[in-house]
Amino acid sequence: MTSTPAAPLVLFVAFPGMGLLDLTGPQTVFWCAAKRMAERGLVPYERHTVSADGGLVVTAEGVALDTLPAAQFAGRAIDTILVPGAPGISAVLADVGTTVDWIAGAAPHARRVTSVCTGAFLLAQGGLLDGRRVATHWNMADVLEQRFPALEVDREAIFVRQDPVWTSAGVTAGIDLALALVEEDCGRALAMDVARELVVFMKRAGGQAQESELLRAQVRDDAAFDALHGWILDNLHDAGLTVERLAARVHMSARNFARVYKQKTGRPPAKAVELFRIGAAKRMLEQSEANLAQVARQCGFGDEDRMCTAFRRNLGETPSAYRKRLAGA
């Protein structure tokens, strides 16, 4: 008589001050995946939210979550441990020693250990990230690397897989991470069904940048050049976006525009246009079947060689290598 396979045990780790969406985003993905697994006759995930002592845990947003004591699962084979981050991670780390100890002790008995956002700090504190490439929230990348110099922070990735450890970028990137975990376990078709039900993209590939160039430009300063940036994005197909044309759009002389633009945004206008073109090209490479020549023309590079040069200069790889890497992510 054939025995029924054990349900994969997924433990979501809670601690005071954690970010609510860091936890509930992946929880919802695994909940939905468990439904789909049962419909297909698969043994669904067994899912529990745990904390060091059990009981109510209050998130940074003030929501109290009921949890089970982590010790309740001692001796159990754990499939996945998922650790959320916290907005005030530096203060949180001072109070979660017991949680970090449990994660470090349970990790060798788990098939994989994962973190969302600044949850990487807890994994690093537990010695689980030494020598690994990791992702975290873009705004905390420098802090993570300075505090834990034995790891390497990938500042661009939505998530990074370094078996048996997976780490993701900030907040909603935890949903991308969870979908990738479900895809690995259950296949792309089931993961696609989950994504459709949750009305999210199947996945932003692990190598996709956390921030668009437009977002970077917006957060650097005030709205002085927001309208210009919108116009640039609408006209990227035009290979003739010169400094003179951009200056004319904002009614400035070319010389004064170049000076003020660099002062406001931190880079010359020509460099900004190049980065906007690269961002658009990356999206086309990720989401379309267009060949490199078509991508180059539509993004205003003019030809494939110029696009390749820009990619190498800014990303350290060619457009074809970028597309190939994402296809295998």
N, C-alpha and C positions, 0 to 999 in steps of 0.2 A: 504494500500500500504506500503510495507516494505522499509524503508529508507536505503540508502547505508551507510555502516560504514565509519566513518571518517578515512582518511589516517593517520597512525602513524607518528607523527612529530618528526624527528630526527634533532637536532641542533648540529653542530660541531663548537666548540668555537675556534676562532683564536685570537692570540695576538702577538705583535712584539717579535721576537726572538724565537718563538716556533720551534720545530723540524718538518720538512716537512713530513717525513714518519710517524711520530706519528699520523698525521692527515689524510694523503692521503691513508695510508694502510686501516684503518677502513672505510674511505669514499668509497673506491673501493669495499670493501665487501658489504656495504649497497647498493651501486649502482647496483652491480650484483644481489644481493638478490631482489631488487625492480623489475628488469627485470623478474626474475624467478617467483615472486609473480604474476605479471601481466599475465604471460603465463598460470598460474594455475587459473586465475579468482579471485585472491585475490587482495584486495586493497593494492597497493604498498606503501612503505615508501615515505613520503614527506621529502626531505632532503635539508637542507640549511646550509651554512657556515656563522656564525655570528661573530661579534666583538662588542666591547663596543660602538664604534662610527660609524661602517660601513666603507666602502671604502677599499682601498688597505692596506694589512697588509704584512709586509716583514718578512719572516722566517729567521731562523739562517743561512740557506744555501743561502740566498739572493734572493729567489723566492718570488714575490709579488702575493698575492692571493686577489681576489675581494670578499668582504664580505657585508652582510646586517647588518643594525643596530640591535642589540639584542632586543632593545625596540620595534621593529616592531612586535614582537611576544607576546607582553604583552596581557594577557587575554586568550591566546591560551592554550589548553591542550597539554602539551609536553609529548611525549612518552619517549624520550631518549636525554640526554645531554651528549656529549662526549668532554672531555677536554684533549688536548695533553700536552706533557711535553716540556721542553726546555733544550738544552745542558748547558746553563748558568743559571740555575734556580734561584740561589741565587740573581743574579743581576736582573733577570726578575721580581722576586716577588716585588721588590721595585717600579716597574713601572706599575703593573697590578691591582692596588687597585680597580679601577672601574670594571674591569672584574671579580675579585673575589666577589665584592659586588653583581654583577648581578647573578653570579652562585649561591651564597648563597640565594638570593631572589627568584630565579626561581626554585631551587631544590624542595621546598615543593609542587610545582605545576607540577612536572615531575614524571612519573612513576618510572624512574630510572636515576641515575646520575653516569657517568663512567669517568674513567681517564686512560690515557696511560702514562707509564713511570713516569717522574717527574711531570706529571699533578696532581699526588696525593698531591703535595705541595700546589697547588691552592685550592683543596678541603679541605685540612687541614687548610689552612689559613682562609677559609670561615666557619670553625667550623663544617664541615660535616663528619669528620672522628673520632671524639672523641669517645673512647671506642670501636673502630672497629679494626679488623684485616685487614691489607691492604698489597698490593704489590706495588713495585716501581722498578726502575732500581737497580740492585744489587750494583752498585758502589755508590749509594746515600742512601742506606738503613739506615746506621748509622746516616747520617745527618738528614734524615727525622725524625727518632726516637728521636734524641737529640733536634731537634727544636720543635717537637710536642709530648711531652711525654705522652699525653693522648691516643695515638693510639698505636697499636702493629704491627710492620712490620714483615711480613712473608718473610724471605729472600730467600726462595726456590721457591715459587709459581710463575707460569707463569701468572695466574690471580687469584683474590680472589673475591668471591661473598659474600657480606654481605648486603642483600637487605635492602633498595633500592639502595645501592651503590656497584658498581663493580670497582675494580682497577686492573691494569695489570702491568707487569714488563716492561722492556725497549723496546722501538722502535717497532721491528717486533712482539713483543708479543701483540701489539694492534690488529693485524690481528687475532690472536687466540681469543682474547677477543670478537672482532666483530663477528666472526663465532659462538662463544658460545651464543651471544645475539640473532643472527639470528636463531640458533637452538631452543632456548627457545621460540621464537615467532612463528616460521614457521615449526618446526619439523626437524628431522635429515635428511630426504631425500632431502629437499630443501637446507639445509646447505651443504650437501655433494655435490650437484650439483654446488654450488657456489665455494666450495673448488677445485673441479675438474677444473672448468673454469679458476680459478686463479692459478692453478698448485701449491697448497699448501696442507699441511696436513690438514685433517678435523679439528683436534685440538690437540695441546699438552695439555694434561689434566691440570686442574688448579693446581694440586699438583706436577706437574713435575718440576724438578729443572731447574733454569735459566741457570746454567753453568754446563757443563760436567766436570768430574774430570780431563780429559785431558786438557781442556781449562784452568782450574785453574792452572795446572802444567805449562802450556806454558807461562802464563802471569807473573808467579812469578819471573822468572829469564831469563837468556839467554838460548841458545839452547843446553846446556851441556848434558842434558839427554833426549832430544826429541826423538832420535833414540831408546833409551832404552824404553821409554814409548810406542812407536809404536810397539816394539817387545812384550812388556807385553800384550798390547791389542790383538795382534795376537795369543797369547798363554795363554789366561786366562783359557782355558779349562784344562790346566795342573795344578794340585794341588800342584806341587812341585816347585813353584817359590820362592826358598829360597834366602836369602841374598847372599849366596855363588854363586848361579847361576847368579844372577843379576850382582854381582861384576865381575864375569868372562866375562860377555858380554861386559863390558866396560874396561876390562883389568886392574882391580884394585884388591887389596887385600880386603877381606871382611870387615876388620876393617876400612880401610881407606875409602872404598866406603860408608859404613854406616855413617861415620862422614861427608864426603863431601856431600852426598845426603841430609842429614838432614839440613846441612848448606845452601844448594842451594834451597831446596824446602820447608823447614819448617816442615818436618815430616819424621819419620823413613821410610826406604824402605818397611818394612812389612805393615805399615799402608797405604802406598800409594797403594800397591797391593790390600789390602782389599777394599779400596775405588774404585779402578778400577773395582773390581769384583762386588761391589754393584751397580755401575753405569750400568754395562752390565746386571746385574740381573733385575734392574729396567726397562731397555728397553725391555727385554724379557717379563716381567710381563705386561708391557703396550701394547706391540704389538703382542704378540703371545698367543696361547692357551696352551702352554706347562705347565705341572703340576710342582709343586714346586720341586719335586725330580729331574726332568729333568733340570730345571733352575739351580739348585744347582750344578749338575754335569757339565753342559756346561760352567758354569762360574767359575769352579775350586774350589768351596767350599767343594767338596767331598760328603757332604750329607746335607739333609734339616736342621738338627739341627744346624750345623755350620753356615749355611746361616741365619737362624732365629736369632742366637746369634749376628751375625754381624749387621743385620738390627736393632735389638733392641738397640745395643750399639751405632750405628751411626744415626739412624733415629727415634728411640723411638717407633717403631711399627714393627710388623711382616711382612714378605712378603705377606702373605694372606690378612692382613689388608690393606697393601699398595695397592694391586690389587683391593680390594673391594672399597676402597676409590676413586680410580681413575675411576672405573666403574660408580660411582655415581656422578662424578665431572661434 
